[in-house]
């Protein structure tokens, strides 16, 4: 059998299949492009400072403070099985504790498959969703996307 490569009989081809499946699973498990979590302060009125702490199973992003108009973001790889980011938020209007802010299954909910934006407003904590609309010229020869921002209230501030 000159010129043909054979898989050793002791492995019977199973080892090659296992390696191939493991490599395929690794590319599926981790989102290669990365993911971004944003926290934005849009508080108005007397109590405008936002203080928050975010963490995952592997990382503690620490306590942060944003003044109105400020945005803080983090980029990370998203794993199908274990990437969950939580945050505690504090404002003069109240607090929101242990709010889930990023997970693999939230990508569609955020509207932008690469980013989740959380916005603090006077009424509470909002998830900023982006809806894509496609516009075209009157002849139908050109199309372009337009992104429409929609903030959805996720939690009112509690006074605990």
C-alpha positions as a LaTeX table, in Angstrom:
\begin{tabular}{lrrr}
\hline
Residue & $x$ (\AA) & $y$ (\AA) & $z$ (\AA) \\
\hline
Unk1 & 0.00 & 0.00 & 0.00 \\
Unk2 & 2.54 & 2.56 & $-1.08$ \\
Unk3 & 1.40 & 6.18 & $-1.10$ \\
Unk4 & $-1.57$ & 5.74 & 1.25 \\
Unk5 & $-1.56$ & 7.02 & 4.79 \\
Unk6 & $-3.19$ & 4.76 & 7.30 \\
Unk7 & $-4.41$ & 5.44 & 10.79 \\
Unk8 & $-2.65$ & 3.12 & 13.24 \\
Unk9 & $-4.78$ & 0.09 & 13.94 \\
Unk10 & $-4.39$ & 0.44 & 17.69 \\
Unk11 & $-6.32$ & 3.73 & 17.64 \\
Unk12 & $-8.78$ & 2.57 & 15.00 \\
Unk13 & $-9.41$ & 6.17 & 13.92 \\
Unk14 & $-11.20$ & 7.07 & 17.15 \\
Unk15 & $-8.40$ & 9.29 & 18.44 \\
Unk16 & $-8.46$ & 11.44 & 15.30 \\
Unk17 & $-12.22$ & 11.86 & 15.53 \\
Unk18 & $-12.00$ & 12.82 & 19.21 \\
Unk19 & $-9.32$ & 15.47 & 18.50 \\
Unk20 & $-11.37$ & 16.88 & 15.61 \\
Unk21 & $-14.53$ & 17.05 & 17.76 \\
Unk22 & $-12.66$ & 18.71 & 20.64 \\
Unk23 & $-11.24$ & 21.39 & 18.33 \\
Unk24 & $-14.68$ & 22.01 & 16.82 \\
Unk25 & $-16.28$ & 22.34 & 20.26 \\
Unk26 & $-13.61$ & 24.83 & 21.38 \\
Unk27 & $-14.40$ & 27.12 & 18.46 \\
Unk28 & $-18.13$ & 26.86 & 19.22 \\
Unk29 & $-17.79$ & 27.36 & 22.98 \\
Unk30 & $-15.91$ & 30.66 & 22.87 \\
Unk31 & $-17.21$ & 33.58 & 20.88 \\
Unk32 & $-14.10$ & 34.50 & 18.92 \\
Unk33 & $-14.90$ & 38.16 & 18.25 \\
Unk34 & $-15.36$ & 39.00 & 21.89 \\
Unk35 & $-18.22$ & 40.74 & 23.60 \\
Unk36 & $-18.56$ & 44.17 & 25.17 \\
Unk37 & $-20.42$ & 45.18 & 28.33 \\
Unk38 & $-21.21$ & 48.90 & 28.72 \\
Unk39 & $-22.53$ & 50.79 & 31.73 \\
Unk40 & $-23.78$ & 54.31 & 31.02 \\
Unk41 & $-24.96$ & 56.99 & 33.45 \\
Unk42 & $-27.93$ & 59.03 & 32.22 \\
Unk43 & $-29.14$ & 60.06 & 35.69 \\
Unk44 & $-30.76$ & 63.47 & 36.05 \\
Unk45 & $-31.83$ & 65.47 & 39.05 \\
Unk46 & $-30.19$ & 65.82 & 42.42 \\
Unk47 & $-28.60$ & 62.34 & 42.73 \\
Unk48 & $-26.56$ & 61.92 & 39.58 \\
Unk49 & $-23.62$ & 59.74 & 40.64 \\
Unk50 & $-23.66$ & 56.04 & 39.73 \\
Unk51 & $-21.50$ & 53.59 & 41.68 \\
Unk52 & $-21.35$ & 49.94 & 40.64 \\
Unk53 & $-19.38$ & 46.72 & 40.96 \\
Unk54 & $-19.36$ & 44.03 & 38.27 \\
Unk55 & $-17.97$ & 40.48 & 38.37 \\
Unk56 & $-18.05$ & 37.06 & 36.76 \\
Unk57 & $-16.99$ & 33.67 & 38.02 \\
Unk58 & $-13.40$ & 34.41 & 36.95 \\
Unk59 & $-13.07$ & 38.20 & 37.13 \\
Unk60 & $-13.94$ & 40.94 & 39.61 \\
Unk61 & $-14.04$ & 44.20 & 37.67 \\
Unk62 & $-14.07$ & 46.20 & 40.90 \\
Unk63 & $-16.06$ & 49.20 & 42.05 \\
Unk64 & $-16.48$ & 52.03 & 39.53 \\
Unk65 & $-18.11$ & 55.43 & 39.53 \\
Unk66 & $-19.68$ & 57.26 & 36.58 \\
Unk67 & $-20.96$ & 60.81 & 36.44 \\
Unk68 & $-23.75$ & 61.71 & 33.98 \\
Unk69 & $-22.75$ & 61.09 & 30.39 \\
Unk70 & $-19.86$ & 58.81 & 31.28 \\
Unk71 & $-19.63$ & 55.29 & 29.87 \\
Unk72 & $-17.44$ & 52.44 & 31.09 \\
Unk73 & $-17.01$ & 49.32 & 28.97 \\
Unk74 & $-15.26$ & 45.97 & 29.19 \\
Unk75 & $-14.46$ & 43.50 & 26.44 \\
Unk76 & $-14.20$ & 39.77 & 27.01 \\
Unk77 & $-14.70$ & 36.41 & 25.31 \\
Unk78 & $-18.13$ & 34.90 & 25.75 \\
Unk79 & $-18.39$ & 31.23 & 26.67 \\
Unk80 & $-21.60$ & 29.31 & 25.97 \\
Unk81 & $-21.46$ & 27.50 & 29.29 \\
Unk82 & $-20.11$ & 29.82 & 31.98 \\
Unk83 & $-19.81$ & 33.53 & 31.16 \\
Unk84 & $-22.27$ & 35.41 & 33.34 \\
Unk85 & $-21.59$ & 38.96 & 34.48 \\
Unk86 & $-23.45$ & 40.43 & 37.44 \\
Unk87 & $-23.42$ & 43.96 & 38.83 \\
Unk88 & $-24.52$ & 45.79 & 41.97 \\
Unk89 & $-25.64$ & 49.34 & 41.23 \\
Unk90 & $-25.93$ & 52.22 & 43.75 \\
Unk91 & $-27.44$ & 55.66 & 43.19 \\
Unk92 & $-29.00$ & 58.35 & 45.38 \\
Unk93 & $-32.36$ & 57.04 & 44.12 \\
Unk94 & $-31.74$ & 53.50 & 45.38 \\
Unk95 & $-29.97$ & 50.32 & 44.38 \\
Unk96 & $-30.20$ & 47.24 & 42.18 \\
Unk97 & $-28.28$ & 44.27 & 43.54 \\
Unk98 & $-26.90$ & 41.31 & 41.62 \\
Unk99 & $-28.41$ & 42.25 & 38.28 \\
Unk100 & $-27.41$ & 39.85 & 35.47 \\
Unk101 & $-25.96$ & 42.12 & 32.81 \\
Unk102 & $-24.27$ & 39.82 & 30.27 \\
Unk103 & $-24.61$ & 36.18 & 29.31 \\
Unk104 & $-24.48$ & 34.17 & 26.08 \\
Unk105 & $-28.27$ & 33.84 & 25.87 \\
Unk106 & $-28.73$ & 37.63 & 26.26 \\
Unk107 & $-27.05$ & 38.46 & 22.95 \\
Unk108 & $-30.33$ & 38.57 & 21.05 \\
Unk109 & $-32.05$ & 40.40 & 23.91 \\
Unk110 & $-29.45$ & 43.18 & 23.78 \\
Unk111 & $-30.20$ & 43.71 & 20.10 \\
Unk112 & $-26.55$ & 44.13 & 19.25 \\
Unk113 & $-24.91$ & 40.70 & 19.05 \\
Unk114 & $-21.57$ & 42.12 & 20.18 \\
Unk115 & $-22.56$ & 44.45 & 23.01 \\
Unk116 & $-24.94$ & 44.86 & 25.96 \\
Unk117 & $-25.49$ & 48.42 & 27.17 \\
Unk118 & $-27.00$ & 49.09 & 30.61 \\
Unk119 & $-28.22$ & 52.60 & 31.33 \\
Unk120 & $-28.92$ & 54.11 & 34.75 \\
Unk121 & $-31.77$ & 56.65 & 34.71 \\
Unk122 & $-33.79$ & 58.32 & 37.44 \\
Unk123 & $-36.57$ & 55.70 & 37.10 \\
Unk124 & $-34.25$ & 52.67 & 37.34 \\
Unk125 & $-31.92$ & 50.41 & 35.41 \\
Unk126 & $-32.55$ & 50.03 & 31.67 \\
Unk127 & $-31.28$ & 47.66 & 29.00 \\
Unk128 & $-30.56$ & 49.56 & 25.79 \\
Unk129 & $-31.78$ & 47.54 & 22.84 \\
Unk130 & $-31.05$ & 48.33 & 19.23 \\
Unk131 & $-33.57$ & 47.48 & 16.57 \\
Unk132 & $-32.34$ & 47.31 & 12.99 \\
Unk133 & $-34.51$ & 48.72 & 10.24 \\
Unk134 & $-33.48$ & 48.57 & 6.61 \\
Unk135 & $-34.18$ & 51.62 & 4.50 \\
Unk136 & $-33.93$ & 51.85 & 0.73 \\
Unk137 & $-34.09$ & 54.55 & $-1.87$ \\
Unk138 & $-37.26$ & 55.06 & $-3.91$ \\
Unk139 & $-35.92$ & 52.88 & $-6.74$ \\
Unk140 & $-35.02$ & 49.98 & $-4.47$ \\
Unk141 & $-31.45$ & 49.88 & $-5.74$ \\
Unk142 & $-29.76$ & 50.80 & $-2.45$ \\
Unk143 & $-30.37$ & 49.55 & 1.08 \\
Unk144 & $-28.77$ & 50.62 & 4.32 \\
Unk145 & $-29.38$ & 49.81 & 7.98 \\
Unk146 & $-30.68$ & 52.28 & 10.51 \\
Unk147 & $-30.44$ & 51.45 & 14.19 \\
Unk148 & $-33.25$ & 52.52 & 16.46 \\
Unk149 & $-32.51$ & 52.82 & 20.18 \\
Unk150 & $-35.07$ & 51.46 & 22.65 \\
Unk151 & $-34.47$ & 51.52 & 26.39 \\
Unk152 & $-36.37$ & 48.87 & 28.34 \\
Unk153 & $-36.77$ & 49.23 & 32.10 \\
Unk154 & $-35.36$ & 46.12 & 33.79 \\
Unk155 & $-35.54$ & 47.11 & 37.45 \\
Unk156 & $-36.73$ & 50.06 & 39.51 \\
Unk157 & $-34.36$ & 51.29 & 42.19 \\
Unk158 & $-35.07$ & 49.65 & 45.54 \\
Unk159 & $-34.67$ & 51.53 & 48.82 \\
Unk160 & $-33.27$ & 48.64 & 50.89 \\
\hline
\end{tabular}
